Amino acid sequence: MTVLPRGLGRSYGDSALNGGGAVILTERLGRILDLDTDHNSVTCEGGTSLARLLSFLVPRGFFLPVVPGTRFVTVGGALAADVHGKNHHVDGTIGRHVEELTLLTSSGEVLRCSPAENAEAFDATIGGMGLTGVILSARLGILPVETPLVRVVKRRARNLDELLACLEEEERLSRYSVAWIDGLARGPSLGRGVLIRGDHVPLAEMPRGQSPRGALSEGIGPAIPVDAPPFVLGPLSISAFNALYYAAGRDGTSLSGFGSFFFPLDAVGAWNRLYGRRGFVQYQALLPREAAAEGCRRLLEEISRERAASFLAVLKTTGPAGRGLLSFPRPGVTLGLDIPNIGERLRPLARRLDEVLLRLGGRLYLAKDALTDAATFAAMYPRLAEFRAARNRLDPRGRFSSAQARRLGLVEAP
Ligand SMILES: Cc1cc2nc3c(=O)[nH]c(=O)nc-3n(C[C@H](O)[C@H](O)[C@H](O)COP(=O)(O)OP(=O)(O)OC[C@H]3O[C@@H](n4cnc5c(N)ncnc54)[C@H](O)[C@@H]3O)c2cc1C
Protein backbone atom coordinates (compact mmCIF):
# COMPACT_ATOMS: atom_id res chain seq x y z
CA MET A 1 0.00 0.00 0.00
CA THR A 2 1.27 3.50 -0.77
CA VAL A 3 1.46 6.30 1.81
CA LEU A 4 1.49 10.08 1.66
CA PRO A 5 2.21 12.69 4.33
CA ARG A 6 -0.46 15.37 4.68
CA GLY A 7 -0.21 18.78 6.36
CA LEU A 8 -3.30 20.97 6.68
CA GLY A 9 -4.67 20.04 3.24
CA ARG A 10 -4.35 23.60 1.92
CA SER A 11 -3.00 22.60 -1.48
CA TYR A 12 -5.74 23.21 -4.00
CA GLY A 13 -5.70 20.07 -6.15
CA ASP A 14 -5.02 16.41 -5.43
CA SER A 15 -1.47 16.67 -4.12
CA ALA A 16 -2.50 15.78 -0.56
CA LEU A 17 -4.86 12.96 -1.67
CA ASN A 18 -3.96 9.30 -2.03
CA GLY A 19 -7.02 7.29 -3.06
CA GLY A 20 -6.49 3.56 -2.55
CA GLY A 21 -3.49 4.24 -0.29
CA ALA A 22 -2.90 5.65 3.18
CA VAL A 23 -2.37 9.21 4.34
CA ILE A 24 -0.14 10.13 7.29
CA LEU A 25 -1.69 12.99 9.25
CA THR A 26 1.06 15.21 10.61
CA GLU A 27 -0.94 17.73 12.63
CA ARG A 28 0.23 16.31 15.95
CA LEU A 29 3.84 16.59 14.90
CA GLY A 30 3.62 20.24 15.91
CA ARG A 31 6.27 21.10 18.50
CA ILE A 32 8.59 24.07 18.31
CA LEU A 33 11.91 22.56 19.38
CA ASP A 34 14.40 25.41 19.53
CA LEU A 35 14.78 29.14 18.98
CA ASP A 36 18.36 30.27 18.43
CA THR A 37 18.38 34.05 18.74
CA ASP A 38 22.17 34.22 18.26
CA HIS A 39 21.96 32.65 14.82
CA ASN A 40 18.39 33.70 13.91
CA SER A 41 16.94 30.24 13.42
CA VAL A 42 14.00 28.19 14.65
CA THR A 43 13.68 24.40 14.71
CA CYS A 44 10.26 22.76 14.73
CA GLU A 45 8.46 19.57 13.79
CA GLY A 46 7.05 19.15 10.29
CA GLY A 47 3.39 19.41 11.26
CA THR A 48 3.80 22.80 12.98
CA SER A 49 1.51 25.35 11.38
CA LEU A 50 2.87 28.69 10.23
CA ALA A 51 0.08 30.28 12.33
CA ARG A 52 1.53 28.71 15.46
CA LEU A 53 5.12 29.54 14.49
CA LEU A 54 4.26 33.18 13.81
CA SER A 55 2.42 33.59 17.10
CA PHE A 56 5.55 32.27 18.77
CA LEU A 57 8.07 34.26 16.73
CA VAL A 58 6.50 37.70 16.22
CA PRO A 59 6.28 38.65 19.92
CA ARG A 60 9.94 37.63 20.18
CA GLY A 61 10.92 39.94 17.34
CA PHE A 62 11.15 37.53 14.41
CA PHE A 63 9.24 36.76 11.23
CA LEU A 64 9.39 33.82 8.84
CA PRO A 65 11.57 34.52 5.80
CA VAL A 66 8.86 33.39 3.35
CA VAL A 67 5.13 32.97 3.90
CA PRO A 68 2.42 31.95 1.42
CA GLY A 69 -1.00 33.67 1.28
CA THR A 70 -2.38 31.66 4.21
CA ARG A 71 -0.81 30.82 7.58
CA PHE A 72 -2.90 27.64 7.87
CA VAL A 73 -0.24 25.45 6.28
CA THR A 74 2.37 23.29 7.98
CA VAL A 75 6.13 23.63 7.74
CA GLY A 76 6.25 20.18 6.06
CA GLY A 77 3.62 21.21 3.51
CA ALA A 78 5.38 24.52 2.88
CA LEU A 79 8.73 22.80 2.27
CA ALA A 80 7.17 20.03 0.17
CA ALA A 81 5.67 22.70 -2.12
CA ASP A 82 8.71 25.00 -1.70
CA VAL A 83 6.33 27.90 -1.25
CA HIS A 84 6.99 31.44 -2.39
CA GLY A 85 5.63 34.68 -1.00
CA LYS A 86 5.29 38.30 -2.03
CA ASN A 87 9.09 38.60 -1.65
CA HIS A 88 10.29 35.95 -4.09
CA HIS A 89 12.19 38.52 -6.14
CA VAL A 90 14.17 39.41 -2.97
CA ASP A 91 14.29 36.27 -0.81
CA GLY A 92 13.50 33.30 -3.06
CA THR A 93 11.39 30.39 -1.84
CA ILE A 94 11.22 28.93 1.68
CA GLY A 95 13.72 26.27 0.52
CA ARG A 96 16.49 28.87 0.44
CA HIS A 97 16.06 29.37 4.19
CA VAL A 98 16.07 25.72 5.27
CA GLU A 99 19.32 25.08 7.09
CA GLU A 100 18.59 21.41 7.76
CA LEU A 101 15.69 18.98 7.77
CA THR A 102 15.12 15.42 8.92
CA LEU A 103 13.37 13.05 6.55
CA LEU A 104 11.75 9.73 7.41
CA THR A 105 12.36 7.60 4.33
CA SER A 106 10.50 4.51 3.16
CA SER A 107 13.15 2.22 4.68
CA GLY A 108 12.39 3.68 8.12
CA GLU A 109 15.71 5.54 8.22
CA VAL A 110 15.80 9.15 9.46
CA LEU A 111 18.03 11.10 7.09
CA ARG A 112 19.55 14.49 7.96
CA CYS A 113 19.48 16.61 4.81
CA SER A 114 20.84 20.06 4.01
CA PRO A 115 22.52 21.74 1.06
CA ALA A 116 25.77 20.18 2.36
CA GLU A 117 24.60 16.78 3.66
CA ASN A 118 22.54 14.32 1.59
CA ALA A 119 22.13 17.15 -0.89
CA GLU A 120 20.39 15.01 -3.51
CA ALA A 121 17.67 14.03 -1.03
CA PHE A 122 17.43 17.67 0.06
CA ASP A 123 16.92 18.93 -3.49
CA ALA A 124 14.30 16.27 -4.21
CA THR A 125 12.44 16.92 -0.94
CA ILE A 126 12.26 20.73 -1.25
CA GLY A 127 9.38 21.03 -3.72
CA GLY A 128 9.07 17.21 -3.84
CA MET A 129 5.41 17.16 -2.75
CA GLY A 130 5.80 14.52 -0.05
CA LEU A 131 7.10 11.88 -2.49
CA THR A 132 10.52 11.38 -0.90
CA GLY A 133 9.37 10.75 2.69
CA VAL A 134 7.98 12.53 5.74
CA ILE A 135 9.64 15.78 6.80
CA LEU A 136 9.87 15.23 10.55
CA SER A 137 11.55 18.51 11.47
CA ALA A 138 13.32 21.50 9.98
CA ARG A 139 15.63 24.28 11.06
CA LEU A 140 14.73 27.53 9.32
CA GLY A 141 16.52 30.85 9.15
CA ILE A 142 14.28 33.64 10.48
CA LEU A 143 14.09 37.37 9.97
CA PRO A 144 14.48 39.84 12.86
CA VAL A 145 11.64 42.40 12.84
CA GLU A 146 11.16 45.32 15.21
CA THR A 147 7.34 45.49 15.09
CA PRO A 148 4.45 43.33 13.85
CA LEU A 149 3.31 46.08 11.47
CA VAL A 150 3.74 46.48 7.73
CA ARG A 151 3.89 49.80 5.87
CA VAL A 152 1.66 49.33 2.82
CA VAL A 153 1.83 51.38 -0.36
CA LYS A 154 -0.93 51.07 -2.98
CA ARG A 155 -0.97 52.19 -6.56
CA ARG A 156 -3.76 51.74 -9.07
CA ALA A 157 -3.16 50.81 -12.70
CA ARG A 158 -5.73 51.19 -15.48
CA ASN A 159 -4.78 48.16 -17.55
CA LEU A 160 -2.41 45.19 -17.75
CA ASP A 161 0.53 47.00 -19.36
CA GLU A 162 0.36 49.73 -16.75
CA LEU A 163 0.11 47.15 -13.94
CA LEU A 164 3.09 45.11 -15.18
CA ALA A 165 5.13 48.29 -15.61
CA CYS A 166 4.20 49.33 -12.06
CA LEU A 167 5.30 45.95 -10.69
CA GLU A 168 8.64 46.10 -12.55
CA GLU A 169 9.22 49.66 -11.44
CA GLU A 170 8.22 49.30 -7.81
CA GLU A 171 9.25 45.75 -6.85
CA ARG A 172 12.72 46.97 -5.94
CA LEU A 173 11.31 49.64 -3.62
CA SER A 174 9.91 47.12 -1.13
CA ARG A 175 10.62 43.68 0.22
CA TYR A 176 7.05 42.53 -0.57
CA SER A 177 4.93 43.25 -3.62
CA VAL A 178 1.81 41.81 -5.19
CA ALA A 179 -0.89 43.04 -7.53
CA TRP A 180 -4.59 42.27 -7.50
CA ILE A 181 -6.29 42.15 -10.89
CA ASP A 182 -9.91 42.77 -11.76
CA GLY A 183 -10.34 39.49 -13.64
CA LEU A 184 -13.53 40.69 -15.30
CA ALA A 185 -12.38 43.97 -16.82
CA ARG A 186 -12.26 43.73 -20.60
CA GLY A 187 -11.18 45.69 -23.64
CA PRO A 188 -8.92 48.64 -22.88
CA SER A 189 -9.31 48.00 -19.13
CA LEU A 190 -8.23 44.34 -19.33
CA GLY A 191 -5.87 43.59 -16.45
CA ARG A 192 -6.60 46.75 -14.49
CA GLY A 193 -5.69 46.39 -10.84
CA VAL A 194 -3.96 47.59 -7.72
CA LEU A 195 -0.28 47.14 -6.90
CA ILE A 196 0.27 46.61 -3.18
CA ARG A 197 3.77 46.65 -1.74
CA GLY A 198 4.97 46.51 1.84
CA ASP A 199 7.82 46.50 4.31
CA HIS A 200 8.20 45.64 7.99
CA VAL A 201 7.83 48.79 10.07
CA PRO A 202 10.87 49.74 12.20
CA LEU A 203 10.35 50.67 15.85
CA ALA A 204 11.04 54.35 15.17
CA GLU A 205 7.97 54.49 12.90
CA MET A 206 5.62 52.73 15.31
CA PRO A 207 2.56 54.88 16.04
CA ARG A 208 2.57 56.31 19.52
CA GLY A 209 0.61 54.34 22.09
CA GLN A 210 0.90 50.99 20.28
CA SER A 211 2.86 48.14 21.75
CA PRO A 212 5.51 46.89 19.33
CA ARG A 213 4.91 43.27 20.23
CA GLY A 214 1.11 43.52 20.25
CA ALA A 215 -1.19 43.48 17.24
CA LEU A 216 -1.26 39.70 17.30
CA SER A 217 -4.94 39.39 17.94
CA GLU A 218 -6.07 39.53 14.31
CA GLY A 219 -8.34 36.54 14.31
CA ILE A 220 -10.37 34.65 11.79
CA GLY A 221 -13.46 36.44 10.52
CA PRO A 222 -16.95 35.00 10.50
CA ALA A 223 -17.15 31.80 8.50
CA ILE A 224 -19.28 31.60 5.38
CA PRO A 225 -22.11 29.62 7.02
CA VAL A 226 -23.31 27.57 4.08
CA ASP A 227 -22.12 26.91 0.58
CA ALA A 228 -22.99 30.12 -1.19
CA PRO A 229 -25.60 29.67 -3.92
CA PRO A 230 -24.22 29.99 -7.47
CA PHE A 231 -25.73 33.43 -8.06
CA VAL A 232 -23.68 34.90 -5.21
CA LEU A 233 -20.61 34.47 -7.34
CA GLY A 234 -22.18 35.07 -10.68
CA PRO A 235 -20.33 37.39 -13.04
CA LEU A 236 -22.46 40.32 -11.88
CA SER A 237 -21.62 40.08 -8.18
CA ILE A 238 -17.95 39.42 -8.86
CA SER A 239 -17.90 42.33 -11.22
CA ALA A 240 -19.45 44.54 -8.49
CA PHE A 241 -16.92 43.32 -5.93
CA ASN A 242 -14.01 43.91 -8.27
CA ALA A 243 -15.26 47.39 -9.20
CA LEU A 244 -15.59 48.29 -5.52
CA TYR A 245 -12.15 46.90 -4.70
CA TYR A 246 -10.61 48.81 -7.56
CA ALA A 247 -12.32 52.03 -6.46
CA ALA A 248 -11.12 51.50 -2.86
CA GLY A 249 -7.53 50.82 -3.91
CA ARG A 250 -6.59 54.49 -4.05
CA ASP A 251 -2.93 55.40 -4.25
CA GLY A 252 -1.51 55.98 -0.78
CA THR A 253 0.41 54.67 2.22
CA SER A 254 -0.94 53.10 5.41
CA LEU A 255 0.08 50.82 8.28
CA SER A 256 -1.34 47.31 8.51
CA GLY A 257 -1.13 44.38 10.91
CA PHE A 258 0.98 41.59 9.43
CA GLY A 259 -2.04 39.26 9.28
CA SER A 260 -4.18 41.38 7.01
CA PHE A 261 -1.22 42.19 4.77
CA PHE A 262 0.14 38.66 4.32
CA PHE A 263 -2.99 36.57 4.83
CA PRO A 264 -6.08 38.53 3.72
CA LEU A 265 -8.12 35.38 3.00
CA ASP A 266 -7.52 34.01 6.50
CA ALA A 267 -9.78 36.77 7.76
CA VAL A 268 -12.75 35.20 5.94
CA GLY A 269 -13.38 31.81 7.56
CA ALA A 270 -14.13 29.06 4.99
CA TRP A 271 -13.84 31.61 2.15
CA ASN A 272 -13.66 28.74 -0.33
CA ARG A 273 -17.37 28.07 0.27
CA LEU A 274 -18.09 31.33 -1.52
CA TYR A 275 -17.81 29.32 -4.71
CA GLY A 276 -20.80 27.19 -3.84
CA ARG A 277 -21.16 23.43 -4.04
CA ARG A 278 -19.46 23.09 -7.39
CA GLY A 279 -16.30 24.67 -6.05
CA PHE A 280 -13.45 26.08 -8.07
CA VAL A 281 -9.91 25.34 -9.19
CA GLN A 282 -6.85 27.51 -8.94
CA TYR A 283 -4.73 28.03 -11.98
CA GLN A 284 -1.34 29.48 -11.09
CA ALA A 285 0.85 30.14 -14.09
CA LEU A 286 4.40 31.41 -14.29
CA LEU A 287 5.56 33.23 -17.40
CA PRO A 288 9.02 34.46 -18.37
CA ARG A 289 9.13 38.24 -18.02
CA GLU A 290 9.39 38.89 -21.75
CA ALA A 291 6.19 36.88 -22.32
CA ALA A 292 4.30 38.14 -19.27
CA ALA A 293 2.15 40.76 -21.00
CA GLU A 294 1.06 38.48 -23.84
CA GLY A 295 0.62 35.45 -21.57
CA CYS A 296 -1.46 37.22 -18.91
CA ARG A 297 -3.60 38.84 -21.60
CA ARG A 298 -4.26 35.48 -23.32
CA LEU A 299 -5.08 33.71 -20.03
CA LEU A 300 -7.45 36.46 -18.91
CA GLU A 301 -9.11 36.57 -22.33
CA GLU A 302 -9.64 32.80 -22.46
CA ILE A 303 -11.24 32.82 -19.01
CA SER A 304 -13.37 35.83 -19.73
CA ARG A 305 -14.53 34.26 -23.04
CA GLU A 306 -15.85 31.27 -21.07
CA ARG A 307 -17.51 33.67 -18.62
CA ALA A 308 -15.62 31.82 -15.87
CA ALA A 309 -15.56 34.92 -13.71
CA SER A 310 -12.37 35.01 -11.66
CA PHE A 311 -12.93 36.35 -8.17
CA LEU A 312 -9.31 36.34 -7.18
CA ALA A 313 -6.56 37.10 -9.67
CA VAL A 314 -3.14 37.84 -8.27
CA LEU A 315 0.08 38.84 -9.98
CA LYS A 316 3.57 38.60 -8.46
CA THR A 317 7.09 38.83 -9.80
CA THR A 318 9.59 36.02 -9.28
CA GLY A 319 13.38 36.00 -9.12
CA PRO A 320 16.03 33.30 -9.63
CA ALA A 321 15.06 29.63 -9.22
CA GLY A 322 15.98 27.76 -6.03
CA ARG A 323 17.55 24.29 -5.63
CA GLY A 324 14.42 22.14 -5.52
CA LEU A 325 14.23 19.87 -8.57
CA LEU A 326 10.48 20.45 -8.95
CA SER A 327 10.29 23.93 -7.43
CA PHE A 328 7.90 26.19 -9.24
CA PRO A 329 9.40 29.70 -9.29
CA ARG A 330 11.99 30.90 -11.74
CA PRO A 331 12.51 34.42 -13.11
CA GLY A 332 9.24 35.81 -14.39
CA VAL A 333 5.75 36.83 -13.43
CA THR A 334 3.18 34.57 -11.83
CA LEU A 335 -0.56 34.92 -12.30
CA GLY A 336 -2.86 33.02 -9.92
CA LEU A 337 -6.51 32.73 -10.92
CA ASP A 338 -9.50 31.18 -9.17
CA ILE A 339 -11.65 29.56 -11.82
CA PRO A 340 -15.16 28.54 -10.72
CA ASN A 341 -16.10 25.02 -11.69
CA ILE A 342 -17.97 25.53 -14.95
CA GLY A 343 -18.69 21.84 -15.36
CA GLU A 344 -17.87 20.17 -18.66
CA ARG A 345 -16.33 23.37 -20.06
CA LEU A 346 -13.63 23.41 -17.35
CA ARG A 347 -11.23 20.79 -18.77
CA PRO A 348 -11.21 22.14 -22.33
CA LEU A 349 -10.62 25.62 -20.87
CA ALA A 350 -7.69 24.31 -18.79
CA ARG A 351 -6.24 22.65 -21.93
CA ARG A 352 -6.34 25.96 -23.77
CA LEU A 353 -4.69 27.74 -20.85
CA ASP A 354 -1.97 25.05 -20.76
CA GLU A 355 -1.37 25.54 -24.49
CA VAL A 356 -0.82 29.27 -23.95
CA LEU A 357 1.70 28.48 -21.22
CA LEU A 358 3.54 25.84 -23.22
CA ARG A 359 3.84 28.11 -26.25
CA LEU A 360 5.27 30.94 -24.15
CA GLY A 361 7.68 28.85 -22.06
CA GLY A 362 5.58 29.04 -18.89
CA ARG A 363 4.73 26.50 -16.22
CA LEU A 364 2.13 25.52 -13.64
CA TYR A 365 2.45 25.19 -9.85
CA LEU A 366 2.02 21.68 -8.41
CA ALA A 367 0.47 22.95 -5.17
CA LYS A 368 -2.36 24.53 -7.18
CA ASP A 369 -2.70 22.11 -10.09
CA ALA A 370 -5.72 19.85 -10.45
CA LEU A 371 -6.20 19.36 -14.17
CA THR A 372 -3.04 19.18 -16.21
CA ASP A 373 -1.61 15.97 -17.75
CA ALA A 374 1.73 14.15 -17.60
CA ALA A 375 3.01 15.24 -21.02
CA THR A 376 2.26 18.91 -20.36
CA PHE A 377 3.89 18.75 -16.94
CA ALA A 378 7.02 17.04 -18.32
CA ALA A 379 7.36 19.74 -20.97
CA MET A 380 7.22 22.41 -18.26
CA TYR A 381 9.69 20.83 -15.81
CA PRO A 382 13.02 19.92 -17.43
CA ARG A 383 14.43 18.49 -14.16
CA LEU A 384 11.65 15.90 -13.81
CA ALA A 385 13.92 12.99 -14.86
CA GLU A 386 16.48 14.04 -12.21
CA PHE A 387 13.71 14.15 -9.62
CA ARG A 388 12.46 10.69 -10.54
CA ALA A 389 15.97 9.24 -10.38
CA ALA A 390 16.63 10.81 -6.95
CA ARG A 391 13.25 9.63 -5.72
CA ASN A 392 13.81 6.09 -6.96
CA ARG A 393 17.08 5.94 -5.03
CA LEU A 394 15.36 7.18 -1.85
CA ASP A 395 12.20 5.10 -2.25
CA PRO A 396 13.07 2.16 -4.52
CA ARG A 397 9.83 0.30 -3.77
CA GLY A 398 7.68 3.33 -4.55
CA ARG A 399 5.96 3.49 -1.14
CA PHE A 400 5.27 7.23 -1.30
CA SER A 401 2.67 8.32 -3.82
CA SER A 402 -0.26 10.69 -4.33
CA ALA A 403 -3.19 11.04 -6.69
CA GLN A 404 -1.43 13.97 -8.34
CA ALA A 405 1.90 12.11 -8.62
CA ARG A 406 0.18 9.25 -10.45
CA ARG A 407 -1.79 11.61 -12.72
CA LEU A 408 1.35 13.51 -13.69
CA GLY A 409 3.81 10.62 -13.78
CA LEU A 410 5.97 12.00 -10.97
CA VAL A 411 6.14 8.42 -9.74
CA GLU A 412 5.79 5.12 -11.56
CA ALA A 413 2.28 3.70 -11.35
CA PRO A 414 2.26 0.79 -8.84
C1 LIG B 1 -5.47 30.81 0.50
C2 LIG B 1 -4.20 30.15 0.03
C3 LIG B 1 -3.14 30.94 -0.37
C4 LIG B 1 -1.95 30.35 -0.82
N1 LIG B 1 -0.94 31.17 -1.19
C5 LIG B 1 0.22 30.63 -1.61
C6 LIG B 1 1.32 31.46 -1.96
O1 LIG B 1 1.25 32.69 -1.89
N2 LIG B 1 2.49 30.86 -2.35
C7 LIG B 1 2.61 29.51 -2.40
O2 LIG B 1 3.69 29.04 -2.75
N3 LIG B 1 1.58 28.69 -2.09
C8 LIG B 1 0.40 29.22 -1.68
N4 LIG B 1 -0.63 28.40 -1.32
C9 LIG B 1 -0.44 26.94 -1.39
C10 LIG B 1 0.04 26.33 -0.05
O3 LIG B 1 1.05 27.11 0.52
C11 LIG B 1 0.61 24.94 -0.32
O4 LIG B 1 -0.35 24.16 -0.96
C12 LIG B 1 1.12 24.20 0.93
O5 LIG B 1 1.82 23.06 0.49
C13 LIG B 1 -0.02 23.72 1.82
O6 LIG B 1 0.51 23.18 3.01
P1 LIG B 1 -0.25 22.09 3.85
O7 LIG B 1 0.45 21.93 5.16
O8 LIG B 1 -1.71 22.39 3.89
O9 LIG B 1 0.04 20.80 2.97
P2 LIG B 1 -0.97 19.78 2.25
O10 LIG B 1 -1.86 20.52 1.33
O11 LIG B 1 -1.60 18.88 3.26
O12 LIG B 1 0.09 18.95 1.39
C14 LIG B 1 0.75 19.56 0.31
C15 LIG B 1 1.91 18.67 -0.13
O13 LIG B 1 2.88 18.64 0.92
C16 LIG B 1 3.17 17.30 1.28
N5 LIG B 1 3.46 17.30 2.73
C17 LIG B 1 2.68 17.81 3.72
N6 LIG B 1 3.28 17.62 4.90
C18 LIG B 1 4.46 16.98 4.67
C19 LIG B 1 5.53 16.49 5.50
N7 LIG B 1 5.53 16.64 6.83
N8 LIG B 1 6.56 15.88 4.89
C20 LIG B 1 6.61 15.73 3.56
N9 LIG B 1 5.64 16.17 2.72
C21 LIG B 1 4.58 16.78 3.28
C22 LIG B 1 1.94 16.51 0.92
O14 LIG B 1 2.25 15.15 0.67
C23 LIG B 1 1.48 17.23 -0.34
O15 LIG B 1 2.14 16.75 -1.47
C24 LIG B 1 -1.83 28.93 -0.87
C25 LIG B 1 -2.91 28.13 -0.47
C26 LIG B 1 -4.08 28.73 -0.02
C27 LIG B 1 -5.22 27.85 0.41
The ligand as a Tripos MOL2 file, in Angstrom:
@<TRIPOS>MOLECULE
LIG
   53    58     1     0     0
SMALL
NO_CHARGES

@<TRIPOS>ATOM
      1 C1         -5.4680   30.8130    0.5030 C.3       1 LIG1
      2 C2         -4.1980   30.1500    0.0260 C.ar      1 LIG1
      3 C3         -3.1410   30.9410   -0.3730 C.ar      1 LIG1
      4 C4         -1.9500   30.3450   -0.8190 C.ar      1 LIG1
      5 N1         -0.9410   31.1710   -1.1930 N.ar      1 LIG1
      6 C5          0.2220   30.6270   -1.6070 C.ar      1 LIG1
      7 C6          1.3240   31.4650   -1.9600 C.ar      1 LIG1
      8 O1          1.2460   32.6930   -1.8920 O.2       1 LIG1
      9 N2          2.4890   30.8620   -2.3500 N.ar      1 LIG1
     10 C7          2.6130   29.5060   -2.4010 C.ar      1 LIG1
     11 O2          3.6940   29.0400   -2.7490 O.2       1 LIG1
     12 N3          1.5840   28.6930   -2.0860 N.ar      1 LIG1
     13 C8          0.4030   29.2220   -1.6830 C.ar      1 LIG1
     14 N4         -0.6320   28.4010   -1.3190 N.ar      1 LIG1
     15 C9         -0.4380   26.9390   -1.3950 C.3       1 LIG1
     16 C10         0.0390   26.3320   -0.0540 C.3       1 LIG1
     17 O3          1.0520   27.1130    0.5220 O.3       1 LIG1
     18 C11         0.6090   24.9400   -0.3170 C.3       1 LIG1
     19 O4         -0.3450   24.1580   -0.9590 O.3       1 LIG1
     20 C12         1.1210   24.1960    0.9280 C.3       1 LIG1
     21 O5          1.8240   23.0560    0.4920 O.3       1 LIG1
     22 C13        -0.0190   23.7150    1.8160 C.3       1 LIG1
     23 O6          0.5130   23.1830    3.0070 O.3       1 LIG1
     24 P1         -0.2490   22.0910    3.8480 P.3       1 LIG1
     25 O7          0.4510   21.9300    5.1640 O.co2     1 LIG1
     26 O8         -1.7090   22.3900    3.8920 O.co2     1 LIG1
     27 O9          0.0390   20.8040    2.9720 O.3       1 LIG1
     28 P2         -0.9750   19.7850    2.2480 P.3       1 LIG1
     29 O10        -1.8630   20.5150    1.3250 O.co2     1 LIG1
     30 O11        -1.5980   18.8790    3.2580 O.co2     1 LIG1
     31 O12         0.0870   18.9510    1.3890 O.3       1 LIG1
     32 C14         0.7510   19.5580    0.3120 C.3       1 LIG1
     33 C15         1.9110   18.6710   -0.1270 C.3       1 LIG1
     34 O13         2.8800   18.6380    0.9190 O.3       1 LIG1
     35 C16         3.1750   17.3000    1.2850 C.3       1 LIG1
     36 N5          3.4600   17.3010    2.7310 N.ar      1 LIG1
     37 C17         2.6810   17.8060    3.7200 C.ar      1 LIG1
     38 N6          3.2810   17.6170    4.9040 N.ar      1 LIG1
     39 C18         4.4600   16.9810    4.6690 C.ar      1 LIG1
     40 C19         5.5300   16.4950    5.4990 C.ar      1 LIG1
     41 N7          5.5330   16.6380    6.8330 N.pl3     1 LIG1
     42 N8          6.5610   15.8850    4.8920 N.ar      1 LIG1
     43 C20         6.6060   15.7340    3.5550 C.ar      1 LIG1
     44 N9          5.6400   16.1690    2.7220 N.ar      1 LIG1
     45 C21         4.5810   16.7830    3.2830 C.ar      1 LIG1
     46 C22         1.9450   16.5120    0.9180 C.3       1 LIG1
     47 O14         2.2540   15.1500    0.6740 O.3       1 LIG1
     48 C23         1.4790   17.2270   -0.3440 C.3       1 LIG1
     49 O15         2.1380   16.7460   -1.4730 O.3       1 LIG1
     50 C24        -1.8330   28.9340   -0.8730 C.ar      1 LIG1
     51 C25        -2.9080   28.1330   -0.4670 C.ar      1 LIG1
     52 C26        -4.0790   28.7320   -0.0250 C.ar      1 LIG1
     53 C27        -5.2210   27.8500    0.4060 C.3       1 LIG1
@<TRIPOS>BOND
     1     1     2 1
     2     2     3 ar
     3     2    52 ar
     4     3     4 ar
     5     4     5 ar
     6     4    50 ar
     7     5     6 ar
     8     6     7 ar
     9     6    13 1
    10     7     8 2
    11     7     9 ar
    12     9    10 ar
    13    10    11 2
    14    10    12 ar
    15    12    13 ar
    16    13    14 ar
    17    14    15 1
    18    14    50 ar
    19    15    16 1
    20    16    17 1
    21    16    18 1
    22    18    19 1
    23    18    20 1
    24    20    21 1
    25    20    22 1
    26    22    23 1
    27    23    24 1
    28    24    25 2
    29    24    26 1
    30    24    27 1
    31    27    28 1
    32    28    29 2
    33    28    30 1
    34    28    31 1
    35    31    32 1
    36    32    33 1
    37    33    34 1
    38    33    48 1
    39    34    35 1
    40    35    36 1
    41    35    46 1
    42    36    37 ar
    43    36    45 ar
    44    37    38 ar
    45    38    39 ar
    46    39    40 ar
    47    39    45 ar
    48    40    41 1
    49    40    42 ar
    50    42    43 ar
    51    43    44 ar
    52    44    45 ar
    53    46    47 1
    54    46    48 1
    55    48    49 1
    56    50    51 ar
    57    51    52 ar
    58    52    53 1
@<TRIPOS>SUBSTRUCTURE
     1 LIG1         1 GROUP 0 **** ****
